[in-house]
């Protein structure tokens, strides 16, 4: 979900990410299962109702909830990084001095076709 590039949006993303991480799930749990299986579990949970997930057997319900939490944490992290990039890009530069470029003195400038002698 796109957020406006404002600092308050970043604070909201950070709060949501902290809330998901407060569940205490170790991200390494996701490395024990193939990534496509985790993605499949998270997609399935997104298409089903809470009542349907509650009817799953204990291990499948636990695996589904862990997959959703890990997917949500990754998604929120990606959104925060994208929002940070947009915040930095939108930062006004009017108060900053223009970068200085070193230039050659007018008398020493040469065109491309001017031969250059190299001392041996």
Backbone torsions as a table, in degrees:
resi	resn	phi	psi	omega
1	UNK	NA	121.9	-178.1
2	UNK	-70.0	140.0	178.4
3	UNK	-114.2	152.2	174.3
4	UNK	-66.9	143.0	-177.9
5	UNK	-78.5	72.7	178.8
6	UNK	-131.7	150.7	-179.3
7	UNK	-57.4	-33.5	-179.7
8	UNK	-66.0	-31.8	176.5
9	UNK	-66.8	-38.3	177.8
10	UNK	-64.7	-41.2	178.2
11	UNK	-62.2	-39.4	177.7
12	UNK	-63.4	-42.9	177.9
13	UNK	-63.3	-41.8	179.9
14	UNK	-64.7	-39.7	177.8
15	UNK	-63.0	-44.3	179.4
16	UNK	-64.3	-41.0	178.7
17	UNK	-64.9	-41.2	176.7
18	UNK	-61.5	-38.9	180.0
19	UNK	-64.2	-43.0	179.1
20	UNK	-67.2	-41.4	-179.6
21	UNK	-70.2	-22.6	179.4
22	UNK	-67.2	-14.8	177.1
23	UNK	-65.1	-19.6	174.7
24	UNK	81.4	20.1	177.9
25	UNK	-78.5	131.6	177.3
26	UNK	-77.7	122.1	179.6
27	UNK	-58.5	-21.0	179.3
28	UNK	-67.8	-18.8	177.0
29	UNK	-59.2	-33.0	-179.8
30	UNK	-69.2	-19.8	-179.4
31	UNK	-80.6	-12.8	179.8
32	UNK	-81.6	-15.5	-177.7
33	UNK	-119.1	146.1	179.8
34	UNK	-60.6	139.1	-175.5
35	UNK	-58.8	-37.3	-179.6
36	UNK	-68.4	-31.7	177.2
37	UNK	-69.7	-40.4	176.3
38	UNK	-61.9	-44.1	179.1
39	UNK	-62.8	-39.4	179.0
40	UNK	-63.8	-44.5	178.2
41	UNK	-60.8	-42.7	-179.5
42	UNK	-66.6	-40.2	178.1
43	UNK	-64.2	-44.8	179.1
44	UNK	-59.6	-43.9	-179.7
45	UNK	-64.6	-33.1	178.5
46	UNK	-69.5	-22.9	-178.7
47	UNK	-96.5	-8.9	-176.5
48	UNK	-108.5	164.5	178.5
49	UNK	-86.3	164.3	178.0
50	UNK	-63.1	-37.9	-180.0
51	UNK	-63.7	-38.0	179.2
52	UNK	-66.8	-44.2	178.0
53	UNK	-63.9	-35.5	178.8
54	UNK	-63.6	-25.4	179.1
55	UNK	-81.7	-7.8	178.0
56	UNK	-65.4	156.3	172.4
57	UNK	-66.1	159.1	-170.7
58	UNK	-53.3	-48.8	-177.1
59	UNK	-65.9	-40.8	-179.4
60	UNK	-68.4	-39.9	178.3
61	UNK	-62.3	-44.0	179.6
62	UNK	-63.4	-45.3	179.8
63	UNK	-62.8	-39.1	179.7
64	UNK	-65.5	-44.7	-179.5
65	UNK	-66.7	-38.1	176.7
66	UNK	-64.9	-42.6	179.4
67	UNK	-62.0	-41.9	179.1
68	UNK	-64.7	-44.0	-179.0
69	UNK	-64.5	-42.9	179.2
70	UNK	-66.6	-39.7	178.4
71	UNK	-65.5	-41.9	179.4
72	UNK	-65.1	-41.0	178.7
73	UNK	-63.1	-42.3	178.7
74	UNK	-65.8	-41.8	-179.7
75	UNK	-64.5	-44.8	178.7
76	UNK	-64.6	-37.2	177.3
77	UNK	-64.2	-44.2	177.7
78	UNK	-62.0	-41.8	178.4
79	UNK	-63.4	-39.4	179.8
80	UNK	-65.9	-39.9	178.6
81	UNK	-65.8	-43.7	178.1
82	UNK	-62.6	-43.4	179.3
83	UNK	-64.5	-39.5	177.2
84	UNK	-60.0	-44.6	178.2
85	UNK	-59.5	-42.4	179.9
86	UNK	-68.8	-35.9	177.5
87	UNK	-63.6	-42.8	179.7
88	UNK	-66.9	-40.8	-179.9
89	UNK	-66.3	-30.7	-178.4
90	UNK	-86.2	-5.2	-178.6
91	UNK	-61.3	128.0	-179.2
92	UNK	-66.7	141.3	-180.0
93	UNK	-114.4	10.7	-175.6
94	UNK	-65.9	-29.2	-178.8
95	UNK	-85.2	-5.3	-177.3
96	UNK	-94.1	142.2	177.1
97	UNK	-69.2	150.9	178.3
98	UNK	-66.1	141.0	179.4
99	UNK	-65.3	136.9	-179.3
100	UNK	-87.5	140.3	178.3
101	UNK	-112.3	133.2	175.9
102	UNK	-71.0	130.7	178.1
103	UNK	-124.6	152.0	177.8
104	UNK	-78.0	153.2	176.1
105	UNK	-63.1	147.3	-176.4
106	UNK	-55.8	-32.6	-176.9
107	UNK	-75.1	-20.0	-177.1
108	UNK	-100.9	0.6	178.3
109	UNK	-69.3	143.1	179.3
110	UNK	-131.0	148.6	175.0
111	UNK	-85.9	172.1	-178.7
112	UNK	-63.8	-34.1	-175.8
113	UNK	-84.6	-4.1	179.7
114	UNK	-75.1	125.6	178.6
115	UNK	-70.0	145.8	-179.8
116	UNK	-117.4	131.2	178.6
117	UNK	-95.9	135.3	179.9
118	UNK	-111.0	119.2	179.5
119	UNK	-68.3	138.3	178.5
120	UNK	-103.1	NA	NA
